[in-house]
Amino acid sequence: MDLELRHLRTVRAIADAGSLTRAATALGLAQPALSAQLKRIERALGGTLFLRGREGVRTTPLGELVLERARVVLPALCELQEEAVRFAREGAGGYRLGGTHGPLLGGLVDRIARADPGAPVTTHTSWSEREIAGGVAEGRLDFALIGVCGESAPPEPGRLAWLEVARDPVHVMLAADHPLSARREIGLAELAAEAWTDVPGDGCFGDCFAAACVRAGFTPACVYETDTASCVHLVQVGRAVGLCRATFPATPGIVTRPLAGTPLVWRHLLGWHPAARAATRAAAVLDHARAAHTEALSRSASAHH
């Protein structure tokens, strides 16, 4: 009989349980069946692995040798299986990108496609930073492109590696004919009477915004939480004002202005799993993301000034 990995698991189970009876229960076997299997394993290995006594079993020197090797081989096999599953999920060198809604993801796709035209690029977007980060942590995505407010920690801090792409002051977007639209910057307190609009999300930005308003001496009277297109429409028609990233693209009927004193900061982050194959491409993807941010920032600045 050739020794198999299941035999090593059986030996380890007997040693861990300390008796054939308890090991049989843990393995879901009848004790006579386990005893017969142990005898076959011992014949294959050329000697006795356990000495049986009234208080259970104890390992022989040969048993100790086999156990020592089993405790190295079995975890290594488990790790190999996990890596193989991750490898199969990751495909053949493509780029699976996840991001929250914004102009940087499109710019990143464009730059990667130009730099590596033979590699497939796929994207997944969500309002949820945790969903995107979870997809990377579980091997469904290669890279996460998200943002956090100020110095807040990104999701999955213990499992993913994160580097900063850029940080921007948060701007306010107003209707082009808003009374404050001609100003170069606007104090948050000057917007105390306005209705606000924003998009949903599970990060801390809503809390950071509320705290900034309290510091400015007011609480927003009305906040419309809706999709990006509806946010834009509500600002265009003067129904609300909204917060946006400095990279917000030029949009008819809307101007963006920085908030005086920079009460809110947005950090763009790139995340990946350090043990995944994609980690070897993280530096290149980070460079592409930073270049995409520079382009988006330049376009936005030239359009709104």
C-alpha positions in Angstrom: 0.0 0.0 0.0 1.3 3.4 -0.9 1.2 6.1 1.8 -1.4 8.8 1.0 -2.2 12.2 2.6 -5.4 10.8 4.1 -3.2 8.3 6.0 -1.2 11.2 7.5 -4.4 12.9 8.5 -5.5 9.7 10.2 -2.2 9.5 12.2 -2.4 13.1 13.2 -6.1 12.7 14.3 -5.1 9.7 16.5 -2.2 11.5 18.1 -4.4 14.7 18.7 -7.2 12.6 20.2 -5.0 10.4 22.4 -7.2 7.4 21.8 -8.6 5.3 19.0 -12.1 5.7 20.3 -12.0 9.5 20.4 -10.1 9.6 17.0 -12.8 7.4 15.4 -15.5 9.7 16.6 -13.7 12.8 15.3 -13.1 11.1 11.9 -16.7 9.7 11.7 -15.5 6.1 11.6 -16.2 3.0 13.6 -13.4 2.1 15.9 -12.8 -1.3 14.3 -12.5 0.3 10.9 -10.0 2.9 12.2 -7.9 0.1 13.9 -7.8 -1.8 10.6 -6.7 1.3 8.8 -4.0 2.0 11.3 -2.6 -1.5 10.9 -2.4 -1.0 7.2 -0.6 2.3 7.6 1.9 0.7 10.1 2.6 -2.1 7.6 3.2 0.5 4.9 5.6 2.4 7.1 7.4 -0.7 8.4 6.7 -0.4 12.2 4.4 0.5 15.0 3.3 4.1 15.3 1.3 3.9 18.6 1.5 1.9 21.8 -2.0 1.1 23.2 -2.6 1.3 26.9 -5.5 1.6 29.4 -5.3 5.4 29.2 -5.2 5.6 25.4 -2.3 5.6 23.0 1.1 7.1 22.9 3.5 7.5 20.0 6.5 5.4 19.4 9.8 7.0 18.1 8.7 6.0 14.6 5.3 7.6 15.3 7.0 10.8 16.4 8.9 10.9 13.2 5.8 10.4 11.1 3.9 13.0 13.1 6.7 15.6 12.8 6.6 15.2 9.0 2.8 15.2 8.8 2.6 18.5 10.7 4.8 20.0 8.0 3.3 18.4 5.0 -0.4 18.8 5.8 -0.4 22.6 6.3 1.8 23.0 3.3 -0.8 21.1 1.2 -3.6 23.3 2.5 -1.6 26.4 1.6 -0.9 25.0 -1.8 -4.6 24.3 -2.4 -5.5 27.9 -1.4 -2.9 29.4 -3.7 -4.1 27.2 -6.5 -7.7 28.3 -6.1 -6.5 32.0 -6.0 -4.4 31.4 -9.1 -7.3 29.9 -11.0 -9.5 32.8 -10.0 -7.0 35.4 -11.2 -6.9 34.1 -14.7 -3.9 34.6 -17.0 -2.4 37.9 -16.2 -5.3 40.3 -16.8 -6.3 43.2 -14.6 -9.5 43.0 -12.6 -10.1 46.5 -11.2 -12.7 47.5 -8.6 -13.5 51.1 -7.8 -16.0 53.5 -6.4 -17.7 55.8 -8.9 -15.4 58.6 -10.2 -13.2 59.6 -13.1 -10.0 57.9 -11.9 -11.2 54.3 -12.7 -11.8 55.2 -16.4 -8.4 56.9 -16.6 -6.7 53.9 -15.0 -8.3 51.5 -17.5 -7.2 53.7 -20.4 -3.6 53.8 -19.2 -3.4 50.1 -18.5 -4.9 49.2 -21.9 -2.3 51.4 -23.7 0.6 50.1 -21.7 -0.4 46.4 -21.8 -2.6 46.0 -24.9 -2.6 42.2 -24.8 -3.9 41.9 -21.3 -7.7 41.7 -20.6 -9.0 44.5 -18.3 -12.3 44.1 -16.4 -14.0 46.5 -14.0 -16.4 46.3 -11.1 -17.9 49.4 -9.5 -19.8 49.8 -6.3 -20.8 52.6 -3.8 -19.4 50.3 -1.1 -15.7 50.7 -0.3 -16.0 47.5 1.9 -17.5 45.5 -1.0 -14.6 46.5 -3.3 -11.9 45.8 -0.7 -13.6 42.5 0.2 -13.5 41.5 -3.5 -9.7 42.0 -3.5 -9.2 40.2 -0.2 -11.2 37.2 -1.4 -9.4 37.0 -4.8 -12.3 38.1 -7.0 -10.5 41.4 -7.9 -6.8 42.3 -8.3 -6.9 46.0 -7.3 -9.2 48.3 -5.4 -9.3 52.1 -6.3 -11.3 53.8 -3.5 -11.2 56.9 -1.4 -11.3 57.7 2.3 -11.9 60.9 4.2 -8.9 62.6 5.8 -6.6 60.1 7.7 -9.3 57.5 8.1 -8.1 53.9 7.7 -9.2 52.0 4.6 -11.2 48.7 4.8 -9.5 45.3 5.3 -6.3 46.9 6.9 -4.9 43.6 8.1 -5.4 41.7 4.8 -4.7 44.3 2.0 -1.8 46.5 1.2 -2.7 50.2 0.6 -0.8 53.1 -0.9 -2.0 56.6 -1.5 -2.6 57.7 -5.1 -3.2 61.3 -4.2 -5.0 63.6 -1.8 -7.3 66.4 -2.8 -9.2 69.2 -1.0 -12.9 68.5 -1.2 -14.8 71.0 -3.4 -18.4 72.2 -3.5 -20.4 72.1 -6.7 -22.9 74.9 -7.4 -25.2 75.9 -10.1 -23.5 78.2 -12.6 -25.9 81.0 -11.7 -25.6 80.5 -7.9 -24.8 83.9 -6.1 -21.5 82.5 -4.8 -20.4 80.9 -8.1 -18.1 83.9 -9.0 -16.1 83.4 -5.8 -12.6 81.7 -6.0 -13.4 79.8 -2.7 -16.3 79.5 -0.4 -16.6 79.1 3.3 -18.6 76.1 4.5 -20.6 78.4 6.9 -21.8 80.5 3.9 -23.7 77.4 2.7 -25.5 76.8 6.0 -29.0 77.6 4.5 -28.5 75.3 1.4 -30.0 71.9 0.8 -27.3 69.3 0.0 -27.1 66.3 -2.3 -24.7 63.4 -2.2 -24.3 59.8 -3.3 -24.6 56.8 -0.9 -21.6 55.0 0.5 -20.5 53.0 3.6 -17.3 54.9 4.3 -16.9 57.7 6.9 -17.3 60.7 4.5 -20.9 61.4 5.7 -19.7 61.5 9.3 -16.7 63.7 8.4 -19.0 66.1 6.5 -21.5 66.3 9.4 -18.6 67.0 11.8 -17.2 69.8 9.5 -20.7 71.4 9.4 -20.9 71.4 13.2 -17.4 73.0 13.4 -18.7 75.6 10.9 -21.7 76.3 13.2 -24.7 74.6 11.5 -26.4 71.3 10.7 -27.5 70.6 7.1 -31.3 71.1 7.0 -31.8 68.8 4.0 -29.7 66.1 2.3 -30.8 64.3 -0.8 -29.0 61.0 -1.1 -29.2 59.7 -4.7 -27.3 58.6 -7.7 -24.6 60.7 -9.5 -26.9 61.8 -12.4 -29.6 63.0 -10.0 -27.1 64.8 -7.8 -25.8 66.7 -10.9 -29.4 67.5 -11.9 -30.3 68.9 -8.5 -27.3 71.1 -8.5 -27.9 72.3 -12.1 -31.4 73.4 -11.4 -30.4 75.1 -8.1 -32.3 72.7 -5.9 -29.1 71.8 -3.9 -25.4 72.1 -3.6 -23.0 69.1 -3.3 -19.6 68.1 -2.4 -17.3 66.6 -5.0 -13.7 65.6 -5.5 -11.2 68.0 -7.1 -11.2 65.7 -10.1 -14.9 66.3 -10.8 -15.2 66.6 -14.6 -16.5 69.7 -16.4 -20.3 69.6 -16.4 -22.6 72.0 -18.2 -24.5 74.3 -15.7 -22.2 73.5 -12.8 -19.1 75.2 -11.3 -16.9 73.7 -8.5 -15.0 75.8 -6.0 -12.6 74.8 -3.1 -13.9 75.2 0.4 -12.0 77.9 2.4 -9.6 76.4 5.0 -9.9 72.9 3.5 -12.3 71.5 6.1 -12.4 68.1 4.2 -9.7 66.1 2.4 -10.2 63.1 0.2 -7.5 60.5 -0.2 -7.4 58.3 -3.3 -6.0 54.8 -2.4 -4.9 51.7 -4.3 -5.2 48.4 -2.5 -4.2 44.8 -3.4 -3.5 41.5 -1.6 0.2 41.2 -0.9 0.2 37.4 -1.5 -1.6 37.5 -4.8 0.2 37.3 -8.2 -1.1 40.7 -9.0 1.1 42.2 -6.3 4.0 42.1 -8.7 2.2 44.7 -10.8 1.1 47.0 -8.0 3.9 49.5 -8.5 3.0 49.9 -12.2 -0.7 50.1 -11.5 0.0 52.8 -8.9 2.0 54.8 -11.4 -0.9 54.6 -13.9 -3.4 55.6 -11.2 -1.3 58.6 -10.2 -1.0 59.7 -13.8 -4.7 59.3 -14.3 -5.3 61.5 -11.3 -2.9 64.2 -12.6 -4.8 64.2 -15.9 -8.2 64.4 -14.3 -7.1 67.2 -12.0 -5.7 69.2 -14.8 -8.8 68.8 -16.9 -11.1 69.8 -14.0 -9.0 72.8 -13.1 -8.9 74.1 -16.6 -12.6 73.6 -17.1 -13.7 75.3 -13.8 -11.4 78.3 -13.8 
